[in-house]
Amino acid sequence: MLKIRRTGAAPVMDIIKTENPDGSALLYMQIPAIRATGIVEHAFSTRIGGTSQGIFSSMNLRFGHGDEDARVRENFHRMASVLGTDEAHMVLTKQTHTTNVRVVTAADAGYGVVRERPYDDVDGLITDVPGLALGIFAADCVPLLFVDPVHHVIGASHSGWRGTVKRMGEVTIRAMQATYGSVPSDLICAIGPSICRDCYEVSEDVAEQFRTAFPGHAAEILRDDGLNAAGEQKFHLDLWAANRIVLEEAGVPAAQISVTDICTNCNPALLFSHRYTHGLRGNNGVFIMLK
């Protein structure tokens, strides 16, 4: 039986079991507050329910890194089915740890799955087009979801430590404001499964960037671990707290931000973790679509 380790006393994320056409089980996760908006379908994939094998077992959503393309394509098909759509209506990021956000239109349908993407360096997507599933990827980095229930706009962004320092969450919100007139106080946001503070050790140079980017919050997001055996100063970094601060300072009320309680590194049987596998892994996917 799969054991899931959570970081809090009360579950934040729902784990949902469904069945593939071949009768095998598929597990995915949802954020109740996102689901409660009533205007979107969304899913955080797990490793359970795909067709990939070996280190990619089994719901790998990553082309071009050693897995068979046909298996990855089928995995996308299965996740699209969870959302009530097909892979020809998915649009994927092409992530390089930037803060570039793409405005997605109907012309983008299928990019990254059934069609080559004509863009590079895109870590965030926003749209107001119903029926297009935005897809981002993570294997320890933080996935962010945004729903504007007033203007019917959605967003999805990838925010690793570099993106968090550069406030990817705020950049995405500002793009939604500029393009669609979204108001930050209306947004329902989620910080998805990613590496927790207790598992995420960083060096002094990374810690210094966070001190600079988050003045007054160092004690909240950094734990000083002192010198290691090699005489290097080490810290543990709380990306969940840092991204929550980014969203709050961008104008999203704290009560409208859901923060995951599931760590990728703590749950290697459930989710892909770059740190746990030393890079020998597939990708978790996060999808959101306006109904």
ABEGO torsion letter per residue (X at the ends): XBBBBBABABBABBBBBBBBAAGBBBBBBBBAAAAAAGABBBBBBBABGBABBEAAOABBBBBGAGBBAAAAAAAAAAAAAAAGBBAAABBBBBBAGBABBBBBBAAABGBGAABBBABBGBABBBBABBGBBBBBBBAGBBBBBBBBAAAGBBBBBBBBAAAAAAGAAAAAAAAAAAAAGBBAAABBBBBBBBBBAAABBBBAAAAAAAAAABBGAAAAABBBAEBBAAGBBBBBBBAAAAAAAAAAAAGBBAAABBBBABBAAABAAABBBAAAAGGBBBBBBBBBBBX
